[in-house]
């Protein structure tokens, strides 16, 4: 039996906005990672001193606010997150090189590494004994975690999201960056005319793209809402636990997908 990652069997037509031809299970799995991003950023912003761990544009701005003493911002957490994200992107780049042209192997190894980092963050938060391990931030007068734990969590979560960002960049599934929605929102608005007012022959494709972008944005929003509800009403630890469970599900699916030969696993030559 051949060990090639190619599957020459014909593929059935795909009409779902998420069933982009040639990407197999990647769109659905990356959508779950998009929700994870929303949850994790809710944890970082609402309980770690207003710091982004996935969106470094916002994090650099927050670091600037903290540098001039703006209340409620943590300079150390922002710097740890920035350093962690860069380290994660480097790790993700190394994993990309090791995986070569095999998307399945890259997804499996990158999500596995991300899961280990979130599990470590979950253990640190649980073992800290800080208020954020058992109370929602709306019921906490001070910080959810102490300075050392806050910085450690910011760094670990940022490394994980840096790996995820590097992986998504290599997988190159349309509109599935999983962490940044600026270009997705831009495309949504810029292509509105093509989707609803353009030539009839182009409308179907444009509307599929438009729908996919709406789904991605809605998923990030849903993750942020769920994460914020847990952080504020239950505890930051509970939100981290949900994100870890979702990552474990993606890691399991990725491990299974990487065992099956399929055409989607091959990164096309540029």
Helices and strands as residue ranges (DSSP letters): H 26-47, H 56-67, H 75-99, H 103-127, G 131-133, G 137-139, H 147-171, H 182-190, H 192-196, H 200-233, H 236-257, G 263-265
